[in-house]
Amino acid sequence: MITRIFRFVRDESGATAIEYGLIVAVLSLAIVGGVSQVGNSLEAMWNSAANTLEDLSQ
């Protein structure tokens, strides 16, 4: 029983998978933040264009 516990404690095979998972999580957050910023910029651009066209039509 004690040898199994020691073997479990020394086993590092899952550590790499966890590290890759954390890297993917951080990259996902960065991508979501970037896409959100681009979406806000596009919305502002289209609103500005719509307002300009509306002002010109009056």
N, CA, C and O atoms as a Tinker XYZ file with bonds, in Angstrom:
   232  protein
     1  N      0.828000   -1.191000    0.000000    73     2
     2  CA     0.000000    0.000000    0.000000    64     1     3
     3  C      0.872000    1.253000    0.000000    63     2     4     5
     4  O      0.602000    2.194000   -0.747000    81     3
     5  N      1.896000    1.274000    0.816000    73     3     6
     6  CA     2.779000    2.439000    0.892000    64     5     7
     7  C      3.525000    2.625000   -0.419000    63     6     8     9
     8  O      3.750000    3.755000   -0.852000    81     7
     9  N      3.910000    1.524000   -1.052000    73     7    10
    10  CA     4.612000    1.655000   -2.342000    64     9    11
    11  C      3.697000    2.263000   -3.403000    63    10    12    13
    12  O      4.166000    3.017000   -4.255000    81    11
    13  N      2.423000    1.954000   -3.368000    73    11    14
    14  CA     1.472000    2.550000   -4.317000    64    13    15
    15  C      1.341000    4.058000   -4.076000    63    14    16    17
    16  O      1.256000    4.834000   -5.028000    81    15
    17  N      1.326000    4.462000   -2.835000    73    15    18
    18  CA     1.227000    5.890000   -2.509000    64    17    19
    19  C      2.472000    6.623000   -3.003000    63    18    20    21
    20  O      2.370000    7.694000   -3.601000    81    19
    21  N      3.647000    6.045000   -2.753000    73    19    22
    22  CA     4.885000    6.664000   -3.224000    64    21    23
    23  C      4.925000    6.728000   -4.747000    63    22    24    25
    24  O      5.368000    7.722000   -5.322000    81    23
    25  N      4.464000    5.669000   -5.394000    73    23    26
    26  CA     4.441000    5.646000   -6.852000    64    25    27
    27  C      3.496000    6.734000   -7.389000    63    26    28    29
    28  O      3.810000    7.399000   -8.376000    81    27
    29  N      2.362000    6.907000   -6.748000    73    27    30
    30  CA     1.404000    7.938000   -7.148000    64    29    31
    31  C      1.991000    9.335000   -6.966000    63    30    32    33
    32  O      1.810000   10.198000   -7.825000    81    31
    33  N      2.683000    9.560000   -5.867000    73    31    34
    34  CA     3.272000   10.871000   -5.591000    64    33    35
    35  C      4.381000   11.205000   -6.594000    63    34    36    37
    36  O      4.524000   12.356000   -7.006000    81    35
    37  N      5.156000   10.205000   -6.980000    73    35    38
    38  CA     6.266000   10.427000   -7.914000    64    37    39
    39  C      5.825000   10.481000   -9.370000    63    38    40    41
    40  O      6.588000   10.936000  -10.222000    81    39
    41  N      4.626000   10.032000   -9.672000    73    39    42
    42  CA     4.142000    9.987000  -11.056000    64    41    43
    43  C      3.882000   11.401000  -11.567000    63    42    44    45
    44  O      3.081000   12.133000  -10.986000    81    43
    45  N      4.558000   11.788000  -12.654000    73    43    46
    46  CA     4.406000   13.126000  -13.218000    64    45    47
    47  C      3.813000   13.091000  -14.621000    63    46    48    49
    48  O      3.891000   14.085000  -15.343000    81    47
    49  N      3.235000   11.993000  -15.012000    73    47    50
    50  CA     2.721000   11.882000  -16.380000    64    49    51
    51  C      1.539000   12.812000  -16.628000    63    50    52    53
    52  O      1.350000   13.257000  -17.760000    81    51
    53  N      0.752000   13.117000  -15.630000    73    51    54
    54  CA    -0.386000   14.011000  -15.815000    64    53    55
    55  C     -0.017000   15.470000  -15.740000    63    54    56    57
    56  O     -0.820000   16.323000  -16.117000    81    55
    57  N      1.171000   15.785000  -15.267000    73    55    58
    58  CA     1.574000   17.185000  -15.113000    64    57    59
    59  C      1.659000   17.891000  -16.455000    63    58    60    61
    60  O      1.277000   19.056000  -16.564000    81    59
    61  N      2.149000   17.213000  -17.470000    73    59    62
    62  CA     2.268000   17.829000  -18.782000    64    61    63
    63  C      0.894000   18.140000  -19.351000    63    62    64    65
    64  O      0.704000   19.202000  -19.943000    81    63
    65  N     -0.051000   17.254000  -19.191000    73    63    66
    66  CA    -1.407000   17.485000  -19.680000    64    65    67
    67  C     -2.030000   18.686000  -18.972000    63    66    68    69
    68  O     -2.728000   19.478000  -19.605000    81    67
    69  N     -1.793000   18.829000  -17.701000    73    67    70
    70  CA    -2.330000   19.968000  -16.963000    64    69    71
    71  C     -1.690000   21.260000  -17.446000    63    70    72    73
    72  O     -2.376000   22.273000  -17.587000    81    71
    73  N     -0.392000   21.242000  -17.699000    73    71    74
    74  CA     0.287000   22.436000  -18.205000    64    73    75
    75  C     -0.267000   22.848000  -19.555000    63    74    76    77
    76  O     -0.519000   24.029000  -19.793000    81    75
    77  N     -0.458000   21.874000  -20.444000    73    75    78
    78  CA    -1.035000   22.187000  -21.753000    64    77    79
    79  C     -2.455000   22.724000  -21.599000    63    78    80    81
    80  O     -2.858000   23.632000  -22.325000    81    79
    81  N     -3.196000   22.178000  -20.677000    73    79    82
    82  CA    -4.553000   22.671000  -20.422000    64    81    83
    83  C     -4.554000   24.111000  -19.950000    63    82    84    85
    84  O     -5.396000   24.904000  -20.371000    81    83
    85  N     -3.618000   24.457000  -19.079000    73    83    86
    86  CA    -3.526000   25.837000  -18.615000    64    85    87
    87  C     -3.120000   26.784000  -19.740000    63    86    88    89
    88  O     -3.630000   27.901000  -19.826000    81    87
    89  N     -2.211000   26.345000  -20.596000    73    87    90
    90  CA    -1.812000   27.173000  -21.736000    64    89    91
    91  C     -3.001000   27.411000  -22.657000    63    90    92    93
    92  O     -3.213000   28.533000  -23.118000    81    91
    93  N     -3.770000   26.378000  -22.926000    73    91    94
    94  CA    -4.949000   26.522000  -23.781000    64    93    95
    95  C     -5.967000   27.465000  -23.143000    63    94    96    97
    96  O     -6.586000   28.268000  -23.842000    81    95
    97  N     -6.144000   27.378000  -21.842000    73    95    98
    98  CA    -7.090000   28.253000  -21.155000    64    97    99
    99  C     -6.668000   29.718000  -21.265000    63    98   100   101
   100  O     -7.504000   30.583000  -21.524000    81    99
   101  N     -5.385000   30.000000  -21.071000    73    99   102
   102  CA    -4.901000   31.376000  -21.159000    64   101   103
   103  C     -5.034000   31.898000  -22.585000    63   102   104   105
   104  O     -5.459000   33.034000  -22.796000    81   103
   105  N     -4.672000   31.068000  -23.566000    73   103   106
   106  CA    -4.811000   31.489000  -24.960000    64   105   107
   107  C     -6.278000   31.730000  -25.317000    63   106   108   109
   108  O     -6.589000   32.668000  -26.051000    81   107
   109  N     -7.165000   30.903000  -24.812000    73   107   110
   110  CA    -8.593000   31.086000  -25.076000    64   109   111
   111  C     -9.088000   32.410000  -24.520000    63   110   112   113
   112  O     -9.852000   33.115000  -25.179000    81   111
   113  N     -8.663000   32.750000  -23.324000    73   111   114
   114  CA    -9.064000   34.035000  -22.745000    64   113   115
   115  C     -8.539000   35.203000  -23.567000    63   114   116   117
   116  O     -9.241000   36.195000  -23.759000    81   115
   117  N     -7.307000   35.090000  -24.051000    73   115   118
   118  CA    -6.735000   36.154000  -24.868000    64   117   119
   119  C     -7.495000   36.291000  -26.180000    63   118   120   121
   120  O     -7.752000   37.408000  -26.629000    81   119
   121  N     -7.855000   35.184000  -26.794000    73   119   122
   122  CA    -8.600000   35.229000  -28.055000    64   121   123
   123  C     -9.981000   35.826000  -27.844000    63   122   124   125
   124  O    -10.421000   36.663000  -28.632000    81   123
   125  N    -10.663000   35.410000  -26.802000    73   123   126
   126  CA   -11.998000   35.946000  -26.526000    64   125   127
   127  C    -11.927000   37.449000  -26.270000    63   126   128   129
   128  O    -12.776000   38.199000  -26.751000    81   127
   129  N    -10.932000   37.887000  -25.522000    73   127   130
   130  CA   -10.765000   39.320000  -25.272000    64   129   131
   131  C    -10.479000   40.093000  -26.543000    63   130   132   133
   132  O    -11.019000   41.182000  -26.739000    81   131
   133  N     -9.640000   39.549000  -27.406000    73   131   134
   134  CA    -9.322000   40.214000  -28.669000    64   133   135
   135  C    -10.519000   40.294000  -29.589000    63   134   136   137
   136  O    -10.764000   41.335000  -30.199000    81   135
   137  N    -11.269000   39.211000  -29.698000    73   135   138
   138  CA   -12.458000   39.205000  -30.552000    64   137   139
   139  C    -13.495000   40.181000  -30.013000    63   138   140   141
   140  O    -14.177000   40.854000  -30.786000    81   139
   141  N    -13.613000   40.259000  -28.724000    73   139   142
   142  CA   -14.557000   41.199000  -28.111000    64   141   143
   143  C    -14.174000   42.642000  -28.447000    63   142   144   145
   144  O    -15.040000   43.455000  -28.771000    81   143
   145  N    -12.895000   42.955000  -28.370000    73   143   146
   146  CA   -12.427000   44.304000  -28.701000    64   145   147
   147  C    -12.690000   44.631000  -30.171000    63   146   148   149
   148  O    -13.134000   45.732000  -30.495000    81   147
   149  N    -12.417000   43.682000  -31.048000    73   147   150
   150  CA   -12.665000   43.895000  -32.477000    64   149   151
   151  C    -14.154000   44.099000  -32.715000    63   150   152   153
   152  O    -14.541000   44.960000  -33.506000    81   151
   153  N    -14.985000   43.327000  -32.047000    73   151   154
   154  CA   -16.438000   43.484000  -32.183000    64   153   155
   155  C    -16.898000   44.864000  -31.748000    63   154   156   157
   156  O    -17.732000   45.479000  -32.412000    81   155
   157  N    -16.362000   45.356000  -30.641000    73   155   158
   158  CA   -16.730000   46.693000  -30.174000    64   157   159
   159  C    -16.278000   47.761000  -31.156000    63   158   160   161
   160  O    -17.000000   48.728000  -31.396000    81   159
   161  N    -15.088000   47.594000  -31.726000    73   159   162
   162  CA   -14.578000   48.571000  -32.696000    64   161   163
   163  C    -15.430000   48.568000  -33.960000    63   162   164   165
   164  O    -15.739000   49.627000  -34.506000    81   163
   165  N    -15.808000   47.383000  -34.423000    73   163   166
   166  CA   -16.658000   47.308000  -35.617000    64   165   167
   167  C    -18.026000   47.917000  -35.369000    63   166   168   169
   168  O    -18.576000   48.587000  -36.243000    81   167
   169  N    -18.572000   47.692000  -34.200000    73   167   170
   170  CA   -19.867000   48.269000  -33.868000    64   169   171
   171  C    -19.793000   49.792000  -33.868000    63   170   172   173
   172  O    -20.681000   50.463000  -34.393000    81   171
   173  N    -18.739000   50.329000  -33.283000    73   171   174
   174  CA   -18.566000   51.778000  -33.262000    64   173   175
   175  C    -18.399000   52.328000  -34.676000    63   174   176   177
   176  O    -18.937000   53.388000  -34.995000    81   175
   177  N    -17.659000   51.620000  -35.524000    73   175   178
   178  CA   -17.449000   52.068000  -36.901000    64   177   179
   179  C    -18.772000   52.111000  -37.667000    63   178   180   181
   180  O    -19.065000   53.092000  -38.349000    81   179
   181  N    -19.571000   51.046000  -37.552000    73   179   182
   182  CA   -20.841000   51.000000  -38.270000    64   181   183
   183  C    -21.827000   52.021000  -37.712000    63   182   184   185
   184  O    -22.590000   52.611000  -38.476000    81   183
   185  N    -21.829000   52.241000  -36.424000    73   183   186
   186  CA   -22.698000   53.273000  -35.844000    64   185   187
   187  C    -22.308000   54.654000  -36.348000    63   186   188   189
   188  O    -23.176000   55.477000  -36.638000    81   187
   189  N    -21.009000   54.915000  -36.453000    73   187   190
   190  CA   -20.536000   56.196000  -36.967000    64   189   191
   191  C    -20.950000   56.378000  -38.418000    63   190   192   193
   192  O    -21.400000   57.454000  -38.811000    81   191
   193  N    -20.797000   55.327000  -39.211000    73   191   194
   194  CA   -21.204000   55.410000  -40.617000    64   193   195
   195  C    -22.706000   55.629000  -40.738000    63   194   196   197
   196  O    -23.143000   56.425000  -41.569000    81   195
   197  N    -23.488000   54.954000  -39.945000    73   195   198
   198  CA   -24.946000   55.110000  -39.986000    64   197   199
   199  C    -25.348000   56.521000  -39.576000    63   198   200   201
   200  O    -26.230000   57.122000  -40.188000    81   199
   201  N    -24.706000   57.047000  -38.546000    73   199   202
   202  CA   -25.021000   58.408000  -38.104000    64   201   203
   203  C    -24.648000   59.437000  -39.162000    63   202   204   205
   204  O    -25.381000   60.403000  -39.377000    81   203
   205  N    -23.513000   59.236000  -39.821000    73   203   206
   206  CA   -23.087000   60.155000  -40.880000    64   205   207
   207  C    -24.071000   60.124000  -42.035000    63   206   208   209
   208  O    -24.449000   61.176000  -42.551000    81   207
   209  N    -24.488000   58.947000  -42.445000    73   207   210
   210  CA   -25.466000   58.841000  -43.534000    64   209   211
   211  C    -26.804000   59.444000  -43.148000    63   210   212   213
   212  O    -27.478000   60.068000  -43.968000    81   211
   213  N    -27.178000   59.255000  -41.904000    73   211   214
   214  CA   -28.441000   59.831000  -41.418000    64   213   215
   215  C    -28.368000   61.349000  -41.422000    63   214   216   217
   216  O    -29.339000   62.012000  -41.787000    81   215
   217  N    -27.227000   61.914000  -41.019000    73   215   218
   218  CA   -27.060000   63.365000  -41.019000    64   217   219
   219  C    -27.072000   63.908000  -42.441000    63   218   220   221
   220  O    -27.610000   64.989000  -42.676000    81   219
   221  N    -26.501000   63.197000  -43.381000    73   219   222
   222  CA   -26.461000   63.646000  -44.766000    64   221   223
   223  C    -27.833000   63.606000  -45.413000    63   222   224   225
   224  O    -28.121000   64.417000  -46.293000    81   223
   225  N    -28.686000   62.680000  -44.996000    73   223   226
   226  CA   -30.016000   62.547000  -45.617000    64   225   227
   227  C    -30.997000   63.591000  -45.107000    63   226   228   229
   228  O    -32.084000   63.730000  -45.668000    81   227
   229  N    -30.653000   64.308000  -44.086000    73   227   230
   230  CA   -31.583000   65.308000  -43.531000    64   229   231
   231  C    -31.399000   66.649000  -44.126000    63   230   232
   232  O    -32.105000   67.588000  -43.761000    81   231
